């Protein structure tokens, strides 16, 4: 969104956002009036998370939390995600 070079870490972030949308049925950010407002929300607000309740497993919640780390260097690699308990328990 900031015009930086494409990265796989960006794909990991997108995976986390899509997973939240899939399991909750709703977009994880507040409605915005434009691009800059959305960019500020993503940069400065806490990352979206699943509600901590019995509807979602700890493995799923942890998987999404790892994908949505603010700093791209803190996000796991695809190899690490494939070894995550959420994936391995369903493989």
N, CA and C of each residue as an Amber inpcrd file, in Angstrom:
protein
   273
   0.8140000  -1.1990000   0.0000000   0.0000000   0.0000000   0.0000000
   0.8580000   1.2630000   0.0000000   2.0660000   1.1400000   0.4680000
   2.9320000   2.3030000   0.5440000   3.8470000   2.4340000  -0.6710000
   3.5910000   1.6160000  -1.6800000   4.3870000   1.6970000  -2.8860000
   5.7180000   0.9800000  -2.8010000   5.8820000   0.1340000  -1.7770000
   7.1210000  -0.6200000  -1.6430000   7.1060000  -1.8300000  -2.5800000
   8.2630000  -2.4070000  -2.7620000   8.4160000  -3.5720000  -3.6110000
   7.5910000  -4.7450000  -3.0630000   7.0560000  -5.5530000  -3.9620000
   6.3010000  -6.7480000  -3.5880000   7.1490000  -7.6570000  -2.7020000
   6.4920000  -8.3190000  -1.7360000   7.2180000  -9.2710000  -0.8890000
   6.2950000 -10.4180000  -0.4900000   6.9030000 -11.5550000  -0.2060000
   6.1350000 -12.7010000   0.2850000   5.5390000 -12.4060000   1.6560000
   6.2110000 -11.5730000   2.4360000   5.6790000 -11.2040000   3.7530000
   4.3340000 -10.4910000   3.6070000   4.1810000  -9.7360000   2.5270000
   2.8930000  -9.0950000   2.2500000   1.8100000 -10.1230000   1.9710000
   2.1820000 -11.2150000   1.2960000   1.2350000 -12.2970000   1.0490000
   0.8030000 -12.9610000   2.3500000   1.7250000 -13.0960000   3.2880000
   1.3990000 -13.7000000   4.5880000   0.3810000 -12.8200000   5.3110000
   0.6010000 -11.5040000   5.2810000  -0.3610000 -10.5600000   5.8780000
  -1.7410000 -10.7420000   5.2160000  -1.7630000 -10.7900000   3.9040000
  -3.0230000 -10.9430000   3.1740000  -3.7280000 -12.2450000   3.5340000
  -2.9570000 -13.3110000   3.7040000  -3.5350000 -14.5870000   4.1130000
  -4.2630000 -14.4420000   5.4460000  -3.6340000 -13.7600000   6.4020000
  -4.2710000 -13.5530000   7.7060000  -5.5700000 -12.7680000   7.5940000
  -5.5690000 -11.7220000   6.7710000  -6.7760000 -10.9120000   6.5770000
  -7.8840000 -11.7480000   5.9380000  -7.5380000 -12.5040000   4.9120000
  -8.5300000 -13.3370000   4.2270000  -9.0920000 -14.3860000   5.1730000
  -8.2330000 -14.9810000   6.0010000  -8.7210000 -16.0030000   6.9380000
  -9.7020000 -15.4020000   7.9400000  -9.4310000 -14.1910000   8.4290000
 -10.3840000 -13.5500000   9.3430000 -11.7210000 -13.3400000   8.6300000
 -11.6660000 -12.8750000   7.4000000 -12.9010000 -12.6640000   6.6410000
 -13.6620000 -13.9730000   6.4430000 -12.9310000 -15.0430000   6.1270000
 -13.5780000 -16.3280000   5.8790000 -14.2550000 -16.8880000   7.1290000
 -13.5960000 -16.8050000   8.2680000 -14.1680000 -17.4400000   9.4600000
 -15.1870000 -16.5670000  10.1810000 -15.1000000 -15.2430000  10.0120000
 -16.0570000 -14.3680000  10.7010000 -17.1640000 -13.8830000   9.7720000
 -16.8990000 -13.8890000   8.4670000 -17.8720000 -13.3740000   7.5190000
 -17.8890000 -11.8610000   7.4190000 -16.8950000 -11.2110000   8.0100000
 -16.8680000  -9.7490000   7.9320000 -15.4490000  -9.2320000   7.7440000
 -15.3590000  -8.0270000   7.1990000 -14.0890000  -7.3670000   6.9580000
 -13.5030000  -6.9260000   8.3000000 -12.2120000  -7.1470000   8.5380000
 -11.6500000  -6.9130000   9.8740000 -11.2630000  -5.4680000  10.1940000
 -11.5310000  -4.5250000   9.2870000 -11.1990000  -3.1230000   9.5550000
 -12.4620000  -2.2800000   9.5560000 -12.3890000  -1.1320000  10.2340000
 -13.4980000  -0.1850000  10.2260000 -13.6130000   0.4160000   8.8290000
 -14.8220000   0.7960000   8.4750000 -15.0370000   1.4510000   7.1860000
 -14.2690000   2.7660000   7.1480000 -13.6620000   3.0480000   6.0070000
 -12.8900000   4.2770000   5.8590000 -13.4330000   5.0980000   4.7020000
 -13.0130000   6.3670000   4.6730000 -13.4590000   7.2680000   3.6140000
 -12.5010000   7.3000000   2.4380000 -11.3870000   6.6240000   2.5610000
 -10.4540000   6.6360000   1.4550000  -9.1740000   5.8950000   1.7670000
  -8.3020000   5.9030000   0.7820000  -7.0560000   5.1580000   0.8620000
  -6.1880000   5.5800000   2.0480000  -5.9930000   6.8810000   2.2370000
  -5.1000000   7.3510000   3.3050000  -5.6210000   6.9830000   4.6900000
  -6.9170000   7.0790000   4.8730000  -7.5020000   6.7030000   6.1610000
  -7.3070000   5.2070000   6.4250000  -7.4820000   4.3890000   5.3910000
  -7.2660000   2.9520000   5.5530000  -5.8000000   2.6590000   5.8500000
  -4.8990000   3.3100000   5.1390000  -3.4710000   3.1130000   5.3600000
  -3.0930000   3.4550000   6.8000000  -3.6050000   4.5570000   7.3220000
  -3.3230000   4.9390000   8.7120000  -3.8760000   3.9000000   9.6810000
  -5.0620000   3.4080000   9.4080000  -5.6620000   2.3890000  10.2720000
  -4.8000000   1.1370000  10.3090000  -4.3370000   0.6900000   9.1570000
  -3.5100000  -0.5170000   9.0900000  -2.1680000  -0.2850000   9.7850000
  -1.5790000   0.8840000   9.5680000  -0.2610000   1.1650000  10.1350000
  -0.2860000   1.3910000  11.6470000  -1.3110000   2.0800000  12.1530000
  -1.2540000   2.5500000  13.5330000  -2.1860000   1.8310000  14.5030000
  -3.2480000   1.2350000  14.0170000  -4.1380000   0.4850000  14.9090000
  -3.5460000  -0.8960000  15.1530000  -4.0150000  -1.5550000  16.1950000
  -3.6040000  -2.9320000  16.4370000  -4.0510000  -3.8010000  15.2650000
  -3.3040000  -4.8450000  15.0120000  -3.6890000  -5.7940000  13.9650000
  -5.0020000  -6.4590000  14.3390000  -5.8110000  -6.7830000  13.3430000
  -7.0580000  -7.4930000  13.6430000  -6.7680000  -8.8600000  14.2600000
  -7.6740000  -9.3170000  15.0820000  -7.5700000 -10.6420000  15.6880000
  -8.9590000 -11.2690000  15.7210000  -8.9740000 -12.5610000  15.9030000
 -10.2550000 -13.2390000  16.1130000 -10.6940000 -13.0270000  17.5530000
 -12.0020000 -12.9840000  17.7820000 -12.4730000 -12.9230000  19.1690000
 -11.9600000 -14.1340000  19.9390000 -11.5710000 -13.9120000  21.1680000
 -11.0830000 -15.0130000  22.0130000 -12.2860000 -15.6670000  22.6840000
 -12.8330000 -16.6650000  21.9860000 -13.9670000 -17.4010000  22.5340000
 -13.9050000 -18.8400000  22.0410000 -14.8770000 -19.6170000  22.4230000
 -14.8430000 -21.0470000  22.1010000 -15.1920000 -21.3430000  20.6480000
 -15.5500000 -20.3330000  19.8700000 -15.8630000 -20.5720000  18.4620000
 -14.6260000 -20.8860000  17.6330000 -13.4770000 -20.3660000  18.0640000
 -12.2490000 -20.4950000  17.2810000 -11.1840000 -21.2220000  18.0910000
 -10.5340000 -22.1690000  17.4550000  -9.4970000 -22.9280000  18.1570000
  -8.2890000 -22.0410000  18.4590000  -7.5430000 -22.4480000  19.4610000
  -6.3060000 -21.7350000  19.7980000  -5.3220000 -21.7930000  18.6390000
  -5.3000000 -22.9190000  17.9400000  -4.3880000 -23.0660000  16.7960000
  -4.7360000 -22.0770000  15.6770000  -6.0210000 -21.9510000  15.3680000
  -6.4420000 -21.0170000  14.3270000  -6.1140000 -19.5800000  14.7350000
  -6.4470000 -19.2270000  15.9600000  -6.1870000 -17.8760000  16.4510000
  -4.7000000 -17.5640000  16.4040000  -3.8720000 -18.5020000  16.8310000
  -2.4230000 -18.2930000  16.8180000  -1.8980000 -18.1760000  15.3910000
  -2.3940000 -19.0040000  14.4960000  -1.9680000 -18.9640000  13.0920000
  -2.2340000 -17.5820000  12.4960000  -3.4390000 -17.0830000  12.6970000
  -3.8000000 -15.7660000  12.1560000  -2.9780000 -14.6650000  12.8140000
  -2.8130000 -14.7410000  14.1310000  -2.0040000 -13.7300000  14.8320000
  -0.5830000 -13.6780000  14.2820000  -0.0180000 -14.8190000  13.9960000
   1.3450000 -14.8590000  13.4420000   1.3900000 -14.2260000  12.0520000
   0.3700000 -14.4710000  11.2390000   0.3220000 -13.8850000   9.8960000
   0.2020000 -12.3610000   9.9450000  -0.4500000 -11.8490000  10.9680000
  -0.7580000 -10.4220000  11.0160000   0.1840000  -9.6170000  11.9120000
   1.4060000 -10.0840000  12.0500000   2.4060000  -9.2900000  12.7680000
   2.6550000  -8.0030000  11.9830000   2.6930000  -6.8730000  12.6870000
   2.8700000  -5.5730000  12.0280000   4.1720000  -5.4990000  11.2350000
   5.2480000  -5.9080000  11.8560000   6.5520000  -5.8240000  11.1990000
   6.7380000  -7.0530000  10.3060000   7.0200000  -6.8210000   9.0390000
   7.0910000  -7.9510000   8.1000000   8.1670000  -8.9610000   8.4820000
   9.2540000  -8.5050000   9.0990000  10.3100000  -9.4510000   9.4870000
   9.8650000 -10.3510000  10.6510000   8.7730000  -9.9970000  11.3380000
   8.2540000 -10.8100000  12.4340000   7.2710000 -11.8770000  11.9630000
   6.8430000 -11.7890000  10.7060000   5.9040000 -12.7840000  10.1750000
   6.6520000 -14.0560000   9.8120000   6.0180000 -15.2020000  10.0320000
   6.6770000 -16.4710000   9.6990000   6.7690000 -16.6790000   8.1980000
   7.6770000 -17.5330000   7.8180000   7.8060000 -17.9130000   6.4120000
   6.7030000 -18.9170000   6.0680000   6.5370000 -19.1690000   4.7940000
   5.5720000 -20.1700000   4.3490000   5.9330000 -21.5360000   4.9230000
   7.2000000 -21.8610000   4.9460000   7.6490000 -23.1550000   5.4910000
   7.2580000 -23.2690000   6.9620000   7.4580000 -22.2110000   7.7180000
   7.0840000 -22.2160000   9.1350000   5.5770000 -22.3570000   9.2890000
   4.8170000 -21.6380000   8.4650000   3.3570000 -21.7340000   8.5500000
   2.8610000 -23.1400000   8.2060000   3.4890000 -23.7860000   7.2440000
   3.0740000 -25.1380000   6.8780000   3.3190000 -26.1490000   8.0020000
   4.2280000 -25.8150000   8.9130000   4.4980000 -26.6860000  10.0590000
   3.6900000 -26.2770000  11.2890000   2.8790000 -25.2540000  11.1710000
   2.0900000 -24.7710000  12.3080000   1.0310000 -25.8150000  12.6860000
   0.7320000 -25.9500000  13.9770000  -0.2630000 -26.9450000  14.4290000
  -1.6350000 -26.8120000  13.7550000  -2.0490000 -25.6020000  13.4010000
  -3.3350000 -25.4470000  12.7200000  -3.3290000 -26.1910000  11.3860000
  -2.2260000 -26.1510000  10.6840000  -2.1140000 -26.8300000   9.3870000
  -1.8810000 -28.3270000   9.5750000  -0.9590000 -28.6930000  10.4370000
  -0.6170000 -30.1050000  10.5840000  -1.7630000 -30.9440000  11.1480000
  -2.6000000 -30.3480000  11.9750000  -3.7030000 -31.1440000  12.5330000
  -4.7790000 -31.4100000  11.4920000  -4.7750000 -30.6680000  10.3870000
  -5.7670000 -30.8630000   9.3300000  -5.1720000 -31.4860000   8.0700000
  -3.8920000 -31.7870000   8.1120000  -3.2350000 -32.3470000   6.9120000
  -3.4900000 -33.8340000   6.7730000
